[in-house]
């Protein structure tokens, strides 16, 4: 891979991660204000309903005392691997994973309660936030790349 292409791929990864952190942060700030007094129906089974989440995703690990530490370690691990992403879709996938992990970790560290704000409700599925969506879409992007037979990372 040429040095120019590697730089472009890394820029895509970083830009996607930064955009994800911003979108998640803005979404959570909006939700804590706009939904503080009740839920809003969007369409069909989709509601915006504010809840706080002490766990990682979907309240998994709600009783773990090391939730934030685990999130940070995973996010740093993804950053390390993402730096060597080989293709555009892999770069976007790693950026979404990184941004989602960092966004949830930052929110947990800056929240007085140590919890994240979840506010997207779809039917009986657990309530989630923008960062959770990003992590899920990032994982899907990476799975698609693997199923297409592409390597996710490699040296230039």
C-alpha positions as CSV (number, residue, x, y, z in Angstrom):
1,X,0.0,0.0,0.0
2,X,1.4,3.4,-1.0
3,X,2.2,6.0,1.7
4,X,-0.5,8.3,0.3
5,X,-3.2,5.6,0.4
6,X,-2.2,4.7,4.0
7,X,-2.5,8.3,5.0
8,X,-5.9,8.5,3.4
9,X,-7.1,5.4,5.1
10,X,-5.9,6.6,8.5
11,X,-7.6,10.0,7.9
12,X,-10.8,8.2,7.2
13,X,-10.5,6.2,10.4
14,X,-9.8,9.2,12.5
15,X,-12.4,11.4,10.9
16,X,-15.1,8.7,11.3
17,X,-14.1,8.2,15.0
18,X,-14.2,12.0,15.7
19,X,-17.5,12.4,13.9
20,X,-18.9,9.4,15.9
21,X,-17.8,10.9,19.2
22,X,-19.3,14.3,18.3
23,X,-22.6,12.7,17.1
24,X,-22.9,10.6,20.2
25,X,-22.0,13.4,22.6
26,X,-24.5,15.8,21.0
27,X,-27.2,13.1,20.9
28,X,-26.7,12.4,24.6
29,X,-26.7,16.0,25.6
30,X,-29.9,16.6,23.5
31,X,-31.6,13.6,25.0
32,X,-30.9,14.5,28.6
33,X,-32.6,17.8,28.1
34,X,-35.3,17.0,25.6
35,X,-36.4,13.7,27.1
36,X,-36.1,14.5,30.8
37,X,-39.9,14.9,31.2
38,X,-41.1,12.0,29.0
39,X,-40.7,9.8,26.0
40,X,-41.4,10.8,22.4
41,X,-42.9,8.5,19.8
42,X,-41.0,8.6,16.5
43,X,-42.8,6.0,14.3
44,X,-44.0,2.5,14.6
45,X,-42.1,0.7,17.4
46,X,-39.5,3.5,17.6
47,X,-39.5,5.7,20.7
48,X,-37.0,8.2,22.2
49,X,-37.0,7.4,25.9
50,X,-34.2,8.5,28.3
51,X,-32.6,5.9,30.5
52,X,-29.2,5.7,32.2
53,X,-27.0,2.7,31.7
54,X,-24.4,1.6,34.2
55,X,-23.2,-1.2,32.0
56,X,-21.3,-1.5,28.7
57,X,-23.9,-2.1,26.0
58,X,-27.5,-2.9,26.7
59,X,-26.6,-2.8,30.4
60,X,-24.3,-5.7,30.2
61,X,-21.8,-5.6,33.0
62,X,-24.0,-3.2,35.0
63,X,-22.6,-4.5,38.3
64,X,-19.0,-4.6,37.3
65,X,-16.8,-2.1,39.0
66,X,-14.3,-2.0,36.1
67,X,-16.7,-1.2,33.3
68,X,-15.0,2.1,32.4
69,X,-11.5,0.5,32.5
70,X,-12.6,-2.4,30.2
71,X,-14.2,0.1,27.8
72,X,-11.0,2.1,27.6
73,X,-8.8,-0.9,27.1
74,X,-11.0,-2.2,24.3
75,X,-11.1,1.2,22.7
76,X,-7.3,1.5,22.8
77,X,-6.9,-2.0,21.4
78,X,-9.2,-1.1,18.5
79,X,-7.2,2.1,17.9
80,X,-4.0,0.1,17.7
81,X,-5.4,-2.3,15.2
82,X,-7.3,0.4,13.2
83,X,-4.1,2.3,12.5
84,X,-3.2,-0.4,10.0
85,X,-6.6,-0.7,8.3
86,X,-6.2,-1.8,4.7
87,X,-9.4,-0.6,3.0
88,X,-12.0,2.2,3.1
89,X,-14.8,0.1,4.6
90,X,-12.4,-1.4,7.2
91,X,-11.3,2.2,8.0
92,X,-14.9,3.3,8.5
93,X,-15.7,0.2,10.5
94,X,-12.7,0.7,12.8
95,X,-13.5,4.4,13.1
96,X,-17.1,3.6,14.1
97,X,-15.9,1.0,16.7
98,X,-13.3,3.4,18.1
99,X,-15.6,6.4,18.1
100,X,-18.4,4.5,19.8
101,X,-16.1,3.1,22.5
102,X,-14.5,6.4,23.2
103,X,-17.8,8.2,23.2
104,X,-19.3,5.9,25.8
105,X,-16.1,6.0,27.9
106,X,-16.0,9.8,27.8
107,X,-19.6,10.1,28.8
108,X,-19.2,7.6,31.6
109,X,-16.1,9.5,32.9
110,X,-17.8,12.9,32.7
111,X,-21.2,11.9,34.1
112,X,-21.7,12.5,37.8
113,X,-23.4,9.1,38.1
114,X,-20.8,7.3,36.0
115,X,-23.5,6.1,33.6
116,X,-24.3,6.7,29.9
117,X,-27.5,8.1,28.5
118,X,-29.4,5.7,26.4
119,X,-32.4,7.0,24.5
120,X,-33.3,5.1,21.4
121,X,-36.0,2.5,22.0
122,X,-37.2,0.0,19.4
123,X,-39.9,-2.3,20.5
124,X,-38.9,-4.5,23.4
125,X,-35.2,-4.4,22.5
126,X,-33.0,-2.8,25.2
127,X,-32.7,1.0,24.9
128,X,-29.4,2.2,23.3
129,X,-27.6,5.3,22.2
130,X,-25.7,6.7,19.2
131,X,-22.4,5.2,20.3
132,X,-24.0,1.7,20.5
133,X,-25.3,2.1,17.0
134,X,-21.8,3.1,15.8
135,X,-20.2,0.1,17.5
136,X,-22.8,-2.2,15.9
137,X,-22.4,-0.7,12.4
138,X,-18.6,-0.8,12.8
139,X,-18.7,-4.5,13.6
140,X,-21.1,-5.1,10.7
141,X,-18.7,-3.2,8.3
142,X,-15.8,-5.3,9.4
143,X,-17.8,-8.6,9.1
144,X,-18.8,-7.6,5.5
145,X,-15.1,-7.0,4.7
146,X,-14.1,-10.4,6.0
147,X,-17.0,-12.1,4.2
148,X,-15.9,-10.4,1.0
149,X,-12.5,-12.0,1.5
150,X,-10.6,-8.7,2.3
151,X,-7.9,-8.4,4.9
152,X,-8.8,-5.9,7.6
153,X,-5.3,-4.9,8.6
154,X,-1.8,-5.2,7.3
155,X,1.5,-3.4,7.1
156,X,2.0,-0.8,4.3
